[in-house]
């Protein structure tokens, strides 16, 4: 059964940037501003004070502490946005406090942004098992595409952001068409080249009757799914490889000098559990990639793509 080739169900409205004012957040801010400028939308900067920073205080002291934290956040945002790269970007600060994950999910639900941008510290092994990963929980709970920037992204905060080559991992899983639509939309908006990568763990054997290459097979699958129409007019390359999806995507991003990776994230009803376990592929790629990673949750509505 093929999926509909009608217009995409993704768009990029207000850009919501979640920051804790760390160095990792500083790396992510230029991308938030660049996407807001590219799509001519407002940039909402969200700072949430964790509950454990004031839970031990009495009511009066707590209110004074939060007021002070708000003033500090406003001063930091004002200093950041005075630089040239943020000129012309409409912006405002949203200050909140409490459980960070719950507050951020609430803000996303209330504001309905087109894109959520955040920096990822990246935790692996025992550290991740013990502490979990807030970023991964956000990836799994956010109803909008999430742009993740990890410390491996070697872009100075004052550098100009460019997206000239986009790499998209095509997995043909249910609901993954939404990620393809996002990749195509971004390729058009940035006038970028788009490379589609499909990875299988099995070894590719070309059909003897046609001697079809892996790239040709990928194009045939796209045609059968009714997805080629979404790519019309774009400069598109197709790559078919076997092995580990995580390894192949990271290697391809390096060799192609990709400036953005787009991934589909399957729906998962237990983010609080999975965030403490190894994986998934999207999280591992996002926390190791040399460029930003856009994670798009698969459509879960049976009537959607």
QUIZIQUI-V178170 format. One record per helix or strand. SS is the DSSP state (hx for helix, st for strand). FROM is the first residue (numbers start at 1). TO is the last residue. Records with the same first field share a line. If there is no record, write none. Layout:
# QUIZIQUI-V178170
SS = FROM-TO / FROM-TO
This chain:
# QUIZIQUI-V178170
st = 15-18 / 43-50 / 91-98 / 115-120 / 146-150 / 165-169 / 193-200 / 236-242 / 260-265 / 293-297
hx = 23-39 / 51-53 / 59-81 / 84-86 / 100-111 / 125-131 / 134-141 / 177-190 / 214-225 / 228-231 / 245-256 / 271-274 / 281-286
